[in-house]
Amino acid sequence: MSGVRKLEEALRKAIKATWKALRSERPDDELYAFGLYVTRDALFIGPTAGSEAGLRALTEEGSTPQRWALHRSPLHLWGEDHFERVQTLLAERPDPYELEEEAFDAEIQARLEACFAALKALDDKGLFGKGPERHRLIVNVFSADESDRHRLENSARLNPPEALEALEPALEIREPTGDPLMLGDEPVLQVGAIAARHGMLIAAGTGGELIGWSVDGETIEERFWLRDEDEHWAVAIGVSGAMLYGSTTGIRRRELEQLELPELLHEGAKVTQLVVAPDGSILVADEDFERLVAIGEDREVKWRREPGGRPLAMSRDGTEIAAAGKNHESIRLLDPATGEERAMVPAAHVSAAAFGPESGLIAAANREAVVLHDRTDGWAAAHEWAADRAANALAFSPDGKHLAAVFDDGTLKVWNVDTKAKVLDVNGRQEALLAVAWIDDERVAAGGRDPERGPPVYVWRLP
């Protein structure tokens, strides 16, 4: 018997034992989901289930229940002890991380197919019930990193039409709006940062990806696609066009003509945000959302300051930094050369900030709005755009006429700064947008978290 067949057989036995024990010990639980939970690398396979009682329990605890986030269900991994043989067989198979990319994908797919085959064989024998009883249950292979589109596609492999008819209305399957240009052919789960400058657009992925495009008028062409064993949450483009990016151990630099030779600029903690002065004289990084550290052209540390965290922004002329105040009750304006505080902007719970083109205007996002603060009025709030959640990133267009914001619901919104009118409200397939940058006055790029691992960056044009 082949290794995959052994795995499938072990899965059938484990699933059957778990299901019978669950129904015996919890006969009154109204299950709406049951199946296998598989990590993204398929190194772990275990049982999972969801019940109406479990959703009610989460609500009573003060949590926000997510029906299909089964890894948060009270019944997640219930009966895991039945899967010891499964885990033994997985450990005996080739380690995916020691394989080449094509073999890696093949190994993951083989493990997943064993899961589907085991569930189908048991369902065909009526283990999960028949008729109306079965129609109320979704049997599936579940993952924490899974889009609703994939959830529906996978469910269609294992469930009768009556069950799917109840499932589909409960899912949110996104299609891009606003006719975006999609950049990048390789799959990326999550873009943490985007930068645009000197005819380059660069995206940094939290899975170690670094992707660059050259921009020449209307033409955008991919120039490089790199991946290393790291996480990248921050990226900037230096004076010479060099790529500056954050890693888990500090700040690194790659010259565009020597991309394969990364250079360590500063060794430290995980870099979560990064800004650079226009003349390259100072580079300020946020380490672990705990502290700011400023690096000079000589690569020496010029100053450190606590706290770190959001926001972190630099004015276009490089004369001011917007940083989080103590307990995040305000925005502090700092001298980039010394880190000394110059002024305070009254803004609490700020998730993102951006300077306008003349440094006399700051946009700040909080949980309820995106707010414009004007220096001439003592940094008082000059205008608010209501929002039902905090923006993850803000960016003014190069001419300062428009302000873009991206949100956890996957939307990009753009407002006219003069008229205050919303001129763009769009989304891609991403479940959340995390980063935004303007290519020019008419085009804005955004990226974020996409469980479908589609194109990493979308570009929209203003109407």
C-alpha positions as CSV (number, residue, x, y, z in Angstrom):
1,M,0.0,0.0,0.0
2,S,1.4,3.4,-1.0
3,G,2.1,6.1,1.6
4,V,-0.8,8.2,0.4
5,R,-3.2,5.3,0.6
6,K,-2.0,4.5,4.2
7,L,-2.6,8.1,5.1
8,E,-6.1,8.0,3.6
9,E,-6.9,4.8,5.5
10,A,-5.7,6.3,8.8
11,L,-7.8,9.4,8.1
12,R,-10.9,7.4,7.5
13,K,-10.5,5.5,10.8
14,A,-9.7,8.7,12.7
15,I,-12.6,10.7,11.2
16,K,-15.1,7.8,11.9
17,A,-13.9,7.4,15.5
18,T,-14.1,11.2,16.1
19,W,-17.6,11.6,14.6
20,K,-19.1,8.7,16.5
21,A,-17.6,9.9,19.8
22,L,-18.8,13.5,19.2
23,R,-22.3,12.4,18.4
24,S,-22.4,10.0,21.4
25,E,-21.1,12.5,23.9
26,R,-22.8,15.6,22.5
27,P,-26.0,14.3,20.9
28,D,-27.9,17.6,21.3
29,D,-25.3,19.7,19.5
30,E,-26.7,21.1,16.3
31,L,-23.6,20.8,14.1
32,Y,-23.4,22.9,11.0
33,A,-19.9,21.9,10.0
34,F,-17.6,19.0,10.4
35,G,-14.4,17.9,8.8
36,L,-10.6,18.2,8.8
37,Y,-8.5,21.2,9.8
38,V,-5.3,21.4,7.7
39,T,-2.5,23.9,8.2
40,R,-1.2,25.8,5.2
41,D,1.8,23.5,4.9
42,A,-0.3,20.4,5.6
43,L,2.2,19.4,8.4
44,F,-0.8,19.0,10.7
45,I,-4.2,17.4,10.0
46,G,-6.8,17.2,12.8
47,P,-10.6,17.2,13.4
48,T,-12.7,20.3,13.5
49,A,-16.4,21.1,13.9
50,G,-18.8,24.0,14.4
51,S,-22.1,24.0,16.3
52,E,-24.9,26.6,16.9
53,A,-24.3,26.1,20.6
54,G,-20.6,26.9,20.1
55,L,-21.5,30.2,18.3
56,R,-23.8,31.1,21.2
57,A,-21.1,30.4,23.7
58,L,-18.6,32.6,22.0
59,T,-21.1,35.4,21.9
60,E,-21.8,35.0,25.7
61,E,-18.0,35.2,26.3
62,G,-17.9,38.6,24.6
63,S,-16.2,37.3,21.5
64,T,-17.3,38.0,18.0
65,P,-18.2,34.6,16.5
66,Q,-17.1,33.9,12.9
67,R,-19.2,31.0,11.6
68,W,-16.5,29.6,9.3
69,A,-13.5,30.4,11.4
70,L,-13.6,26.9,12.8
71,H,-10.2,27.1,14.3
72,R,-11.9,29.4,17.0
73,S,-14.8,27.0,17.5
74,P,-15.2,25.3,21.0
75,L,-15.2,22.0,19.0
76,H,-12.0,22.7,17.1
77,L,-9.7,19.7,17.5
78,W,-12.3,17.8,19.6
79,G,-11.3,14.1,19.4
80,E,-7.7,15.0,18.4
81,D,-6.4,11.9,20.2
82,H,-7.9,9.7,17.5
83,F,-5.4,11.3,15.0
84,E,-2.2,10.1,16.5
85,R,-1.6,7.6,13.7
86,V,-2.3,10.3,11.1
87,Q,0.3,12.5,12.6
88,T,2.8,9.6,12.7
89,L,2.3,9.0,9.0
90,L,2.6,12.7,8.2
91,A,5.9,12.8,10.0
92,E,7.2,9.8,7.9
93,R,6.4,11.6,4.7
94,P,8.9,14.0,3.0
95,D,9.3,17.3,4.8
96,P,7.7,19.8,2.3
97,Y,10.2,22.5,3.3
98,E,13.1,20.3,2.2
99,L,11.6,20.0,-1.3
100,E,11.9,22.1,-4.4
101,E,8.9,24.4,-5.2
102,E,7.2,22.0,-7.6
103,A,7.7,19.0,-5.3
104,F,6.6,21.1,-2.4
105,D,3.3,21.8,-4.1
106,A,2.8,18.2,-5.1
107,E,3.4,16.9,-1.6
108,I,0.9,19.4,-0.1
109,Q,-1.7,18.5,-2.8
110,A,-1.2,14.7,-2.1
111,R,-2.0,15.3,1.6
112,L,-5.1,17.4,0.8
113,E,-6.4,14.8,-1.7
114,A,-6.1,12.1,1.0
115,C,-8.3,14.3,3.2
116,F,-10.9,14.7,0.6
117,A,-10.9,11.1,-0.4
118,A,-11.3,10.0,3.3
119,L,-14.2,12.3,3.9
120,K,-16.0,11.3,0.7
121,A,-15.6,7.6,1.3
122,L,-17.2,8.0,4.7
123,D,-20.0,10.3,3.4
124,D,-20.8,7.8,0.7
125,K,-21.4,5.2,3.4
126,G,-23.8,7.5,5.2
127,L,-21.7,8.3,8.2
128,F,-22.8,12.0,8.3
129,G,-26.5,11.2,7.8
130,K,-28.9,11.3,4.9
131,G,-31.7,13.5,3.7
132,P,-32.5,16.7,5.7
133,E,-30.1,15.7,8.4
134,R,-27.2,15.7,5.9
135,H,-28.4,18.8,4.1
136,R,-27.9,20.8,7.3
137,L,-24.2,19.9,7.6
138,I,-21.2,21.1,5.6
139,V,-18.4,18.5,5.4
140,N,-15.2,19.9,4.3
141,V,-11.4,20.3,4.5
142,F,-10.9,23.6,6.4
143,S,-8.0,25.9,6.8
144,A,-7.3,29.2,8.7
145,D,-6.0,30.8,5.6
146,E,-9.0,30.2,3.4
147,S,-11.1,32.6,1.3
148,D,-14.9,32.1,1.0
149,R,-14.4,31.4,-2.7
150,H,-12.1,28.4,-1.9
151,R,-14.4,27.3,0.9
152,L,-17.3,27.1,-1.5
153,E,-15.2,25.3,-4.2
154,N,-14.0,22.8,-1.7
155,S,-17.5,22.3,-0.2
156,A,-18.8,21.5,-3.7
157,R,-16.5,18.5,-3.8
158,L,-18.1,16.9,-0.7
159,N,-21.6,18.2,-0.2
160,P,-25.1,17.8,-1.8
161,P,-26.7,20.7,-3.6
162,E,-29.1,21.3,-0.8
163,A,-26.3,21.9,1.7
164,L,-24.5,24.2,-0.8
165,E,-27.7,26.2,-1.3
166,A,-27.7,27.1,2.4
167,L,-23.9,27.8,2.5
168,E,-23.5,30.1,-0.5
169,P,-25.6,33.0,0.8
170,A,-23.6,33.0,4.0
171,L,-20.3,33.6,2.2
172,E,-18.7,36.7,0.8
173,I,-17.1,36.0,-2.5
174,R,-15.3,39.1,-3.7
175,E,-14.8,40.2,-7.3
176,P,-12.6,43.3,-8.0
177,T,-14.5,46.5,-8.6
178,G,-13.3,49.7,-10.3
179,D,-11.5,47.8,-13.2
180,P,-8.0,47.6,-11.5
181,L,-4.8,46.6,-13.2
182,M,-3.5,43.5,-11.4
183,L,0.3,43.2,-11.0
184,G,2.3,40.1,-10.3
185,D,1.9,36.5,-11.5
186,E,3.4,34.7,-8.5
187,P,1.1,33.9,-5.5
188,V,1.5,36.0,-2.4
189,L,-0.6,35.6,0.8
190,Q,0.0,39.0,2.3
191,V,1.6,42.3,1.2
192,G,2.7,44.3,4.2
193,A,4.0,47.4,2.6
194,I,4.2,49.3,-0.7
195,A,6.5,52.1,-1.9
196,A,6.6,54.1,-5.1
197,R,9.4,56.5,-6.1
198,H,12.0,57.1,-8.9
199,G,9.9,55.3,-11.5
200,M,9.7,52.1,-9.3
201,L,6.9,50.4,-7.4
202,I,7.9,47.9,-4.8
203,A,5.8,45.6,-2.7
204,A,7.1,43.7,0.4
205,G,5.4,40.4,1.4
206,T,5.2,39.0,4.9
207,G,6.2,35.6,3.5
208,G,9.6,37.0,2.5
209,E,8.6,38.3,-1.0
210,L,10.1,41.5,-2.5
211,I,8.6,42.4,-5.9
212,G,9.5,45.4,-8.0
213,W,8.0,47.0,-11.1
214,S,9.4,49.8,-13.3
215,V,7.0,52.6,-14.2
216,D,7.5,54.4,-17.4
217,G,4.4,56.6,-18.2
218,E,1.5,54.2,-18.7
219,T,3.8,51.2,-18.9
220,I,4.3,49.1,-15.7
221,E,6.7,46.1,-16.1
222,E,7.8,43.6,-13.5
223,R,11.5,44.0,-12.9
224,F,12.2,41.5,-10.1
225,W,10.6,38.9,-7.9
226,L,12.6,37.8,-4.9
227,R,11.9,35.7,-1.8
228,D,14.0,35.0,1.3
229,E,13.4,33.1,4.6
230,D,12.1,36.2,6.4
231,E,9.2,38.5,7.0
232,H,8.9,41.9,5.3
233,W,6.4,44.4,6.8
234,A,8.1,47.6,5.7
235,V,9.7,49.0,2.5
236,A,11.0,52.3,1.3
237,I,12.9,53.5,-1.8
238,G,16.1,55.5,-1.1
239,V,17.6,58.5,-2.9
240,S,19.5,56.4,-5.4
241,G,16.5,54.1,-6.0
242,A,17.9,51.4,-3.7
243,M,15.4,49.2,-1.9
244,L,15.3,49.6,1.9
245,Y,13.2,47.1,3.7
246,G,12.6,45.7,7.1
247,S,13.4,42.2,8.2
248,T,13.0,40.3,11.5
249,T,16.5,41.3,12.5
250,G,16.8,44.9,11.3
251,I,17.0,47.0,8.2
252,R,18.4,45.7,4.9
253,R,19.3,47.3,1.6
254,R,19.5,46.0,-2.0
255,E,20.8,48.1,-4.9
256,L,18.6,47.5,-7.9
257,E,21.6,46.6,-10.0
258,Q,22.8,44.1,-7.4
259,L,19.6,42.5,-6.1
260,E,21.1,39.2,-5.1
261,L,23.4,41.0,-2.6
262,P,21.4,42.2,0.4
263,E,23.3,44.5,2.7
264,L,22.6,44.8,6.5
265,L,22.2,48.5,7.3
266,H,21.2,48.1,10.9
267,E,20.9,45.0,13.1
268,G,18.1,45.1,15.6
269,A,14.6,43.8,16.2
270,K,11.8,43.1,13.8
271,V,11.1,46.2,11.7
272,T,7.4,46.9,11.3
273,Q,7.4,50.4,9.8
274,L,10.1,52.4,7.9
275,V,10.4,56.0,6.6
276,V,13.3,57.7,4.9
277,A,14.1,61.4,4.4
278,P,14.0,62.6,0.8
279,D,17.8,63.3,0.9
280,G,18.6,60.0,2.6
281,S,20.1,61.8,5.6
282,I,18.0,59.9,8.1
283,L,16.1,56.6,8.2
284,V,13.6,55.9,10.9
285,A,12.3,52.4,11.7
286,D,9.7,51.1,14.1
287,E,11.0,48.0,16.0
288,D,8.3,45.6,17.1
289,F,5.9,48.5,17.6
290,E,7.9,49.2,20.8
291,R,10.5,51.9,19.9
292,L,11.7,54.1,17.1
293,V,15.3,54.0,16.0
294,A,16.9,56.6,13.7
295,I,19.9,55.7,11.4
296,G,22.1,58.3,9.8
297,E,23.9,58.2,6.5
298,D,27.0,56.9,8.4
299,R,24.8,53.9,9.6
300,E,25.1,55.0,13.2
301,V,22.1,55.2,15.5
302,K,21.3,58.9,16.0
303,W,18.5,58.4,18.5
304,R,15.9,56.0,20.0
305,R,12.5,56.8,21.3
306,E,9.6,55.0,23.0
307,P,6.9,54.2,22.4
308,G,6.8,52.9,18.8
309,G,3.7,51.7,17.1
310,R,1.4,53.4,14.6
311,P,1.5,55.9,13.2
312,L,4.9,56.6,11.6
313,A,5.1,59.1,8.8
314,M,7.7,61.6,7.4
315,S,6.9,64.9,5.8
316,R,7.8,65.3,2.2
317,D,10.5,67.8,2.9
318,G,12.0,65.5,5.6
319,T,11.7,68.1,8.3
320,E,9.2,66.4,10.5
321,I,8.1,62.9,11.7
322,A,4.7,62.0,12.9
323,A,4.9,59.3,15.6
324,A,2.7,57.8,18.3
325,G,2.3,59.7,21.5
326,K,2.4,58.2,25.0
327,N,-0.4,55.6,25.4
328,H,-1.4,56.5,21.8
329,E,-3.4,59.5,23.0
330,S,-1.9,61.8,20.4
331,I,0.4,62.2,17.5
332,R,3.8,63.7,18.3
333,L,5.7,65.7,15.8
334,L,9.4,65.0,16.1
335,D,12.7,66.5,14.8
336,P,14.1,63.8,12.5
337,A,17.7,64.8,13.4
338,T,17.3,64.5,17.2
339,G,14.0,62.8,17.9
340,E,13.0,65.7,20.1
341,E,9.3,66.6,20.2
342,R,8.2,69.8,18.5
343,A,4.4,69.7,18.7
344,M,1.4,67.5,19.5
345,V,-1.5,66.7,17.3
346,P,-4.6,65.9,19.4
347,A,-5.7,62.5,17.9
348,A,-6.3,59.4,20.0
349,H,-6.2,55.7,18.9
350,V,-4.5,56.6,15.6
351,S,-3.9,53.6,13.2
352,A,-2.3,55.6,10.3
353,A,-1.1,59.0,9.4
354,A,0.2,60.9,6.3
355,F,1.5,64.4,5.7
356,G,0.1,66.6,3.0
357,P,2.4,68.1,0.4
358,E,3.2,71.2,2.4
359,S,3.5,69.6,5.8
360,G,0.8,71.9,7.1
361,L,-1.8,69.2,6.8
362,I,-1.8,65.8,8.5
363,A,-4.4,63.1,7.9
364,A,-5.0,60.7,10.8
365,A,-7.1,57.6,10.9
366,N,-8.9,56.4,14.1
367,R,-11.6,53.8,14.7
368,E,-14.5,56.1,13.5
369,A,-13.1,58.4,10.9
370,V,-10.2,59.7,8.8
371,V,-9.5,63.2,10.1
372,L,-7.6,66.2,8.5
373,H,-5.6,68.3,10.9
374,D,-4.5,71.8,9.9
375,R,-1.3,73.4,11.3
376,T,-2.7,76.9,10.9
377,D,-5.5,76.1,13.3
378,G,-3.2,74.6,15.9
379,W,-3.6,71.1,14.4
380,A,-7.3,71.2,15.1
381,A,-9.6,68.8,13.1
382,A,-10.4,70.6,9.9
383,H,-12.6,67.8,8.4
384,E,-13.7,64.2,9.1
385,W,-14.7,61.4,6.8
386,A,-16.7,58.9,8.7
387,A,-15.5,55.3,8.7
388,D,-16.8,52.1,10.4
389,R,-13.3,50.9,11.1
390,A,-9.7,52.2,11.4
391,A,-7.7,52.6,8.2
392,N,-4.6,50.5,7.9
393,A,-2.7,53.1,5.8
394,L,-3.1,56.6,4.3
395,A,-1.4,58.4,1.4
396,F,-1.8,61.7,-0.2
397,S,-1.4,61.9,-4.0
398,P,1.8,63.6,-5.2
399,D,-0.1,66.8,-6.0
400,G,-1.9,66.7,-2.6
401,K,-5.4,66.9,-4.2
402,H,-6.5,63.4,-3.1
403,L,-6.2,61.2,0.0
404,A,-6.3,57.4,-0.2
405,A,-7.1,55.0,2.7
406,V,-7.2,51.2,2.9
407,F,-9.2,49.1,5.3
408,D,-9.5,45.7,6.9
409,D,-12.7,45.0,4.9
410,G,-10.6,45.0,1.7
411,T,-11.7,48.5,0.5
412,L,-9.8,51.4,-0.9
413,K,-11.4,54.8,-0.6
414,V,-10.1,58.1,-2.1
415,W,-11.4,61.6,-1.3
416,N,-10.9,64.9,-2.9
417,V,-9.1,67.1,-0.3
418,D,-10.6,70.3,-1.5
419,T,-14.3,69.3,-2.2
420,K,-14.2,66.5,0.5
421,A,-16.1,64.3,-2.0
422,K,-15.4,60.6,-2.2
423,V,-14.1,59.9,-5.7
424,L,-13.3,56.2,-5.4
425,D,-14.7,53.3,-3.3
426,V,-13.4,50.0,-4.6
427,N,-12.1,46.6,-3.6
428,G,-10.0,43.8,-4.9
429,R,-10.2,40.1,-3.9
430,Q,-8.2,40.7,-0.8
431,E,-10.0,40.2,2.5
432,A,-8.0,43.1,3.9
433,L,-5.9,45.9,2.3
434,L,-2.9,46.8,4.4
435,A,-0.7,49.1,2.2
436,V,-1.2,52.0,-0.3
437,A,1.0,54.2,-2.4
438,W,0.4,56.6,-5.3
439,I,2.2,55.9,-8.6
440,D,1.3,59.4,-9.9
441,D,-1.6,61.9,-9.4
442,E,-4.1,59.6,-11.2
443,R,-3.1,56.0,-10.2
444,V,-3.0,54.5,-6.7
445,A,-1.6,51.0,-5.8
446,A,-2.8,48.8,-2.9
447,G,-2.1,45.4,-1.5
448,G,-3.0,43.3,1.5
449,R,-4.0,39.9,2.7
450,D,-5.4,37.5,0.0
451,P,-6.0,33.9,1.1
452,E,-6.5,33.1,-2.6
453,R,-2.9,34.1,-3.2
454,G,-3.8,36.1,-6.3
455,P,-1.9,39.1,-7.8
456,P,-0.2,40.9,-4.9
457,V,-0.8,44.5,-6.1
458,Y,-3.9,46.2,-7.6
459,V,-3.7,49.6,-9.3
460,W,-6.7,51.8,-9.7
461,R,-7.1,55.0,-11.8
462,L,-9.1,57.9,-10.6
463,P,-12.3,58.5,-12.6
